[in-house]
Amino acid sequence: MSSFWSIWITVLTLIVIAGCVLLLRACSKNNTGIDEGKSMGHSFDGIEEINNPLPKWWSYMFYITVVFGLAYLALYPGLGNYKGLLGWTSSNQGIGTEQGIKAESEQAIEAAKASGMLVQYDREVASADAKFGPIFAAYANTPLEELVKNPDALKVGGRLFLQNCSQCHGSDARGSTGFPNLTDADWLYGGDLNTIKTTLLNGRNGMMPPKGGLPITDGELSGLVEYVVSLSGRPHKAELAAQGQASWMKGCFACHGMDGKGNQLIGAPNLTDDIWLYGGSRGAIDQSIVLGRHGVMPAWKDILGEDKVHVIAAYVYSLSNK
């Protein structure tokens, strides 16, 4: 925050607090010219207004609130760039190094401890690790084949999934355009337990270059699209698809296979099952060919740690293997 805005916020905050105190003092004085306890000279619906002062307990509570507010602003961050007397902060972001991976966060935690800062987030994480760490360690020592049969472990994996994976794959894990459905047993890189865990730990980087990096002309696109449509058994124009097969043989088969069933070793999708990551309409297929696709899933090894990934892998596997 710039110095100008820091000063602006500080001054404005203090003015508002001072204004509240002045208003309270003004309301505590009898400036009406009418003795306390006497009628103010008007009534409504049978209710007469009496010139009574503010209750002392109410005034005292208000003053206590003001004192509490000033003490809070002195001890904790709240007035612009002022850090507070306690050195408290909600998180370790911006301390020592930019945040991004677990190792950098741990460095920031140590830097905060060395400088005597009270980082609320770090203390909560440490408390959670002390409480739940042994549970995750026990799960991590259980083979995945056994873990998928543990209802409690799957519940934990489901919560972790909602917290970390649902933003892309959806809370029901059915994905959306560009994000795989994890419930249909259709896998780009394989759906066995160990492969799922490897995917979670190390992430995936799927890349199809525009036109597959092949010498496919614009005039050949409509035929190639029709041929791709035919691979999934959908109604198609046979003559146009036959023309597109020649374009396919320029090199598309190298990734997707001669039969179009894909290759899980490189994440090339199966084009024969009518399941589409980016859409299966002719327009969507044309766009995929012309522009290419680049799908990235981050590696969770350094974010969540292997113990938690182990539990999530069991949960993800259970979604398509009831």
C-alpha positions as CSV (number, residue, x, y, z in Angstrom):
1,M,0.0,0.0,0.0
2,S,1.3,3.4,-0.9
3,S,2.2,6.0,1.8
4,F,-0.7,8.2,0.7
5,W,-3.4,5.6,1.1
6,S,-1.8,4.4,4.4
7,I,-2.0,8.0,5.8
8,W,-5.5,8.4,4.4
9,I,-6.8,5.3,6.0
10,T,-5.1,6.0,9.3
11,V,-6.3,9.6,9.6
12,L,-9.9,8.8,8.4
13,T,-10.1,5.9,11.0
14,L,-9.0,8.1,13.9
15,I,-11.3,10.9,12.9
16,V,-14.3,8.6,12.9
17,I,-13.4,7.3,16.4
18,A,-12.9,10.8,17.7
19,G,-16.2,11.9,16.1
20,C,-18.0,9.1,17.9
21,V,-16.5,10.2,21.3
22,L,-17.5,13.8,20.7
23,L,-21.0,12.8,19.7
24,L,-21.3,10.7,22.8
25,R,-20.2,13.6,25.0
26,A,-22.6,16.0,23.3
27,C,-25.5,13.6,23.8
28,S,-24.5,13.3,27.5
29,K,-25.1,17.0,28.2
30,N,-28.4,18.7,28.8
31,N,-28.5,21.5,26.2
32,T,-32.3,21.6,25.9
33,G,-33.0,24.2,28.6
34,I,-35.5,21.8,30.2
35,D,-34.7,20.2,33.6
36,E,-34.0,16.5,33.6
37,G,-37.0,14.4,34.3
38,K,-39.4,17.0,32.9
39,S,-41.6,16.7,29.8
40,M,-40.2,17.8,26.5
41,G,-43.7,19.2,25.7
42,H,-44.9,16.8,23.1
43,S,-46.3,13.4,22.9
44,F,-47.4,10.9,20.2
45,D,-50.0,8.2,20.5
46,G,-50.3,8.7,24.2
47,I,-46.5,8.4,24.7
48,E,-44.8,11.5,26.2
49,E,-41.2,12.3,25.7
50,I,-39.2,13.0,29.0
51,N,-35.9,14.8,29.1
52,N,-33.8,11.9,30.5
53,P,-30.1,11.5,30.1
54,L,-28.4,8.5,28.4
55,P,-28.2,5.5,30.8
56,K,-24.7,5.5,32.4
57,W,-24.2,1.8,31.7
58,W,-24.8,2.5,28.0
59,S,-22.3,5.4,28.0
60,Y,-19.7,3.4,29.8
61,M,-20.1,0.5,27.4
62,F,-19.6,2.9,24.5
63,Y,-16.4,4.3,26.0
64,I,-15.2,0.8,26.7
65,T,-15.8,0.0,23.0
66,V,-13.7,3.0,21.9
67,V,-10.9,2.1,24.3
68,F,-11.0,-1.5,23.0
69,G,-10.9,-0.3,19.4
70,L,-7.9,1.9,20.0
71,A,-6.0,-0.9,21.8
72,Y,-6.8,-3.3,19.0
73,L,-5.5,-0.8,16.4
74,A,-2.3,-0.3,18.4
75,L,-1.6,-4.1,18.9
76,Y,-2.7,-5.4,15.5
77,P,-2.4,-4.3,11.8
78,G,-5.3,-2.1,10.8
79,L,-4.0,1.4,10.3
80,G,-2.6,1.5,6.8
81,N,0.9,0.1,6.7
82,Y,1.3,0.0,10.5
83,K,2.3,-3.5,11.6
84,G,1.0,-3.4,15.2
85,L,3.0,-3.7,18.4
86,L,2.6,-7.5,18.6
87,G,4.0,-8.1,15.1
88,W,0.9,-10.3,14.2
89,T,0.0,-11.2,10.6
90,S,-2.7,-13.4,9.2
91,S,-0.4,-15.3,6.8
92,N,3.2,-15.6,5.8
93,Q,2.7,-14.2,2.3
94,G,5.2,-11.6,1.4
95,I,7.6,-12.6,4.2
96,G,11.1,-13.5,3.1
97,T,10.2,-14.8,-0.4
98,E,7.4,-15.0,-2.8
99,Q,4.9,-17.8,-2.1
100,G,4.1,-20.6,-4.5
101,I,5.3,-23.9,-3.2
102,K,5.6,-25.6,0.1
103,A,9.3,-25.2,0.5
104,E,9.1,-21.4,0.0
105,S,6.3,-21.2,2.5
106,E,8.4,-23.1,5.0
107,Q,11.2,-20.7,4.5
108,A,8.8,-17.8,5.1
109,I,7.6,-19.5,8.3
110,E,11.1,-19.8,9.6
111,A,11.8,-16.1,8.7
112,A,8.7,-15.0,10.6
113,K,9.7,-17.0,13.6
114,A,13.2,-15.5,13.6
115,S,11.8,-12.0,13.4
116,G,9.4,-12.7,16.3
117,M,6.2,-12.3,14.1
118,L,3.0,-14.0,15.2
119,V,1.6,-15.5,12.0
120,Q,-1.9,-16.8,12.6
121,Y,-2.0,-19.1,9.5
122,D,1.3,-20.8,10.4
123,R,0.1,-21.5,13.9
124,E,-3.1,-23.0,12.7
125,V,-1.3,-25.2,10.2
126,A,1.1,-26.3,12.9
127,S,-1.8,-27.2,15.2
128,A,-3.6,-29.1,12.4
129,D,-0.4,-31.0,11.5
130,A,0.1,-32.0,15.1
131,K,-3.5,-33.2,15.3
132,F,-4.0,-34.8,11.9
133,G,-0.5,-35.6,10.9
134,P,-0.4,-39.1,12.6
135,I,-3.7,-39.9,10.9
136,F,-2.4,-39.2,7.4
137,A,0.8,-41.0,8.2
138,A,-1.2,-44.1,9.1
139,Y,-3.1,-43.8,5.8
140,A,0.1,-43.3,3.9
141,N,1.4,-46.6,5.3
142,T,-1.7,-48.5,4.1
143,P,-1.5,-49.9,0.5
144,L,-3.8,-48.1,-1.9
145,E,-5.6,-51.4,-2.6
146,E,-6.6,-51.6,1.0
147,L,-7.2,-47.9,1.5
148,V,-10.0,-47.8,-1.2
149,K,-11.9,-50.2,1.0
150,N,-11.7,-47.9,4.1
151,P,-14.9,-45.7,4.3
152,D,-13.3,-43.3,6.7
153,A,-10.2,-42.8,4.5
154,L,-12.5,-42.2,1.5
155,K,-14.4,-39.6,3.5
156,V,-11.2,-37.8,4.3
157,G,-10.1,-38.0,0.6
158,G,-13.4,-36.6,-0.4
159,R,-13.0,-33.6,1.8
160,L,-9.5,-33.0,0.5
161,F,-10.8,-33.3,-3.1
162,L,-13.5,-30.7,-2.4
163,Q,-10.9,-28.3,-0.9
164,N,-8.3,-28.7,-3.6
165,C,-9.6,-30.4,-6.8
166,S,-13.2,-29.4,-7.1
167,Q,-12.3,-26.0,-8.5
168,C,-11.4,-27.7,-11.8
169,H,-13.2,-31.1,-11.7
170,G,-16.3,-29.9,-10.0
171,S,-17.7,-30.9,-6.6
172,D,-19.2,-34.0,-8.2
173,A,-15.9,-34.8,-10.0
174,R,-17.7,-34.8,-13.4
175,G,-15.4,-32.1,-14.8
176,S,-16.3,-29.6,-17.5
177,T,-15.0,-28.5,-20.9
178,G,-11.2,-28.9,-20.7
179,F,-11.3,-30.6,-17.3
180,P,-11.7,-34.4,-17.3
181,N,-14.6,-36.3,-15.8
182,L,-13.2,-38.5,-13.1
183,T,-16.3,-40.7,-12.7
184,D,-16.6,-42.3,-16.2
185,A,-13.5,-44.6,-16.2
186,D,-12.2,-42.8,-19.3
187,W,-8.5,-41.9,-18.6
188,L,-6.0,-40.0,-20.6
189,Y,-3.0,-41.4,-18.8
190,G,-4.5,-44.5,-17.1
191,G,-6.9,-45.1,-14.3
192,D,-5.2,-47.7,-12.1
193,L,-4.3,-46.7,-8.5
194,N,-0.6,-46.1,-9.0
195,T,-1.1,-44.1,-12.2
196,I,-3.7,-41.9,-10.5
197,K,-1.3,-41.3,-7.6
198,T,1.6,-40.5,-10.1
199,T,-0.7,-38.0,-11.9
200,L,-1.6,-36.3,-8.6
201,L,2.0,-36.2,-7.3
202,N,3.7,-35.0,-10.5
203,G,0.9,-33.3,-12.5
204,R,0.4,-33.6,-16.2
205,N,1.2,-31.4,-19.2
206,G,-0.8,-32.4,-22.2
207,M,0.1,-30.7,-25.5
208,M,-1.4,-31.0,-29.0
209,P,0.2,-28.5,-31.3
210,P,-1.9,-26.7,-34.0
211,K,-2.8,-29.2,-36.7
212,G,-0.7,-31.7,-34.8
213,G,2.4,-30.0,-36.3
214,L,1.5,-31.6,-39.6
215,P,1.3,-30.2,-43.1
216,I,-2.5,-30.2,-43.2
217,T,-4.0,-27.6,-45.4
218,D,-7.1,-25.6,-44.7
219,G,-8.8,-27.3,-47.5
220,E,-8.3,-30.7,-45.8
221,L,-9.7,-29.7,-42.5
222,S,-13.4,-30.5,-43.2
223,G,-12.5,-34.0,-44.4
224,L,-10.3,-34.6,-41.3
225,V,-13.0,-33.4,-39.0
226,E,-15.5,-35.7,-40.6
227,Y,-13.1,-38.7,-40.3
228,V,-12.6,-38.0,-36.6
229,V,-16.4,-37.9,-36.2
230,S,-16.6,-41.3,-38.0
231,L,-14.2,-42.9,-35.5
232,S,-16.7,-42.7,-32.7
233,G,-19.4,-44.3,-34.8
234,R,-21.6,-41.3,-35.2
235,P,-23.5,-40.5,-38.4
236,H,-21.1,-38.9,-41.0
237,K,-20.5,-38.2,-44.6
238,A,-18.7,-41.3,-45.8
239,E,-17.1,-39.7,-48.9
240,L,-15.8,-36.7,-47.0
241,A,-14.5,-38.9,-44.2
242,A,-12.7,-41.1,-46.7
243,Q,-10.9,-37.9,-47.9
244,G,-10.1,-37.0,-44.3
245,Q,-8.5,-40.4,-43.7
246,A,-5.7,-39.4,-46.1
247,S,-5.0,-36.4,-43.9
248,W,-5.1,-38.6,-40.8
249,M,-2.4,-40.7,-42.3
250,K,-0.1,-37.7,-42.5
251,G,0.7,-38.3,-38.9
252,C,-2.3,-38.1,-36.6
253,F,-2.1,-41.8,-36.0
254,A,1.4,-41.4,-34.5
255,C,-0.3,-40.2,-31.2
256,H,-3.9,-41.4,-31.5
257,G,-3.1,-44.8,-33.0
258,M,-4.1,-46.2,-36.4
259,D,-7.5,-47.1,-34.9
260,G,-7.9,-43.8,-33.1
261,K,-7.9,-45.4,-29.7
262,G,-5.2,-43.1,-28.3
263,N,-2.1,-43.7,-26.3
264,Q,-2.1,-43.4,-22.5
265,L,1.7,-43.3,-22.4
266,I,1.6,-39.7,-23.8
267,G,-2.0,-38.8,-22.8
268,A,-3.4,-38.9,-26.4
269,P,-7.2,-39.3,-26.1
270,N,-9.2,-42.2,-27.4
271,L,-11.3,-40.8,-30.3
272,T,-13.5,-43.8,-30.7
273,D,-15.5,-43.7,-27.4
274,D,-17.4,-40.5,-28.1
275,I,-16.1,-38.9,-24.8
276,W,-14.7,-35.5,-25.5
277,L,-12.6,-33.3,-23.2
278,Y,-13.1,-30.1,-25.3
279,G,-16.3,-30.9,-27.0
280,G,-17.3,-33.4,-29.7
281,S,-19.2,-31.2,-32.1
282,R,-17.7,-30.6,-35.6
283,G,-17.0,-27.0,-34.6
284,A,-15.2,-28.0,-31.4
285,I,-13.2,-30.7,-33.2
286,D,-12.2,-28.2,-35.9
287,Q,-11.1,-25.8,-33.3
288,S,-9.0,-28.5,-31.5
289,I,-7.2,-29.3,-34.7
290,V,-6.6,-25.8,-35.9
291,L,-5.6,-24.2,-32.6
292,G,-4.3,-27.3,-30.8
293,R,-4.8,-27.9,-27.1
294,H,-2.7,-27.4,-24.0
295,G,-3.9,-28.9,-20.8
296,V,-2.0,-28.5,-17.6
297,M,-2.7,-30.2,-14.2
298,P,-0.4,-28.9,-11.4
299,A,1.8,-31.2,-9.3
300,W,0.4,-31.6,-5.8
301,K,3.5,-33.3,-4.2
302,D,4.9,-30.0,-3.0
303,I,1.5,-28.4,-2.2
304,L,-0.3,-31.1,-0.1
305,G,2.5,-33.6,0.5
306,E,2.6,-37.3,-0.4
307,D,0.6,-38.5,2.6
308,K,-2.5,-36.5,1.6
309,V,-2.1,-37.2,-2.1
310,H,-2.1,-40.9,-1.2
311,V,-5.6,-40.5,0.3
312,I,-6.9,-38.4,-2.5
313,A,-5.7,-41.1,-5.0
314,A,-7.8,-43.7,-3.3
315,Y,-10.8,-41.4,-3.4
316,V,-10.4,-40.6,-7.0
317,Y,-10.1,-44.2,-7.9
318,S,-13.2,-45.0,-6.0
319,L,-15.2,-42.6,-8.1
320,S,-15.1,-44.8,-11.1
321,N,-14.7,-48.1,-9.3
322,K,-17.6,-48.6,-7.0
